[in-house]
């Protein structure tokens, strides 16, 4: 009877690919900053900025791998809200 085991280099190769895949997916995350007070989640051209208080906006709403940030520059008065006007909002 013959048994086979995984060669040591194959195990290292598997670990390398697993690390590579994790690195690629985490490297694609973007930081989306809410600016401009009240508004709809889908209003990416006026509310989802690339920096806190910024005026450069994204061309789409945040995706599941992105970070969404609400900070001191997001709202100018109390009681302002973000309306989820799409069926699935992810971040």
RASULTA-V958514 format. One line per field, one symbol per residue. ss: DSSP state (~ for helix, > for strand, _ for the rest). phi: phi as a letter, one per 40 degrees, with the letter a starting at -180 (. if undefined). psi: psi as a letter, one per 30 degrees, with the letter a starting at -180 (. if undefined). Layout:
# RASULTA-V958514
ss = ???
phi = ???
psi = ???
This chain:
# RASULTA-V958514
ss = _______~~~~~~~~~~~~~~~~~~~~___>>>>____>>___~~~~>>_______>_________>>>____________>>________
phi = .bbbbccdcccccccccccccccccccccbcbbcbggcicdccccbbbccacgcbcbcbacdbcccbbbbbcccbbacgcbbccbbcbbba
psi = kkkklkkeeeeeeeeeeeeeeeeeefffkljjkklgbklkefiefffjlflkglgkllgllklfflkkkkafgekfllfklkkjglejkl.
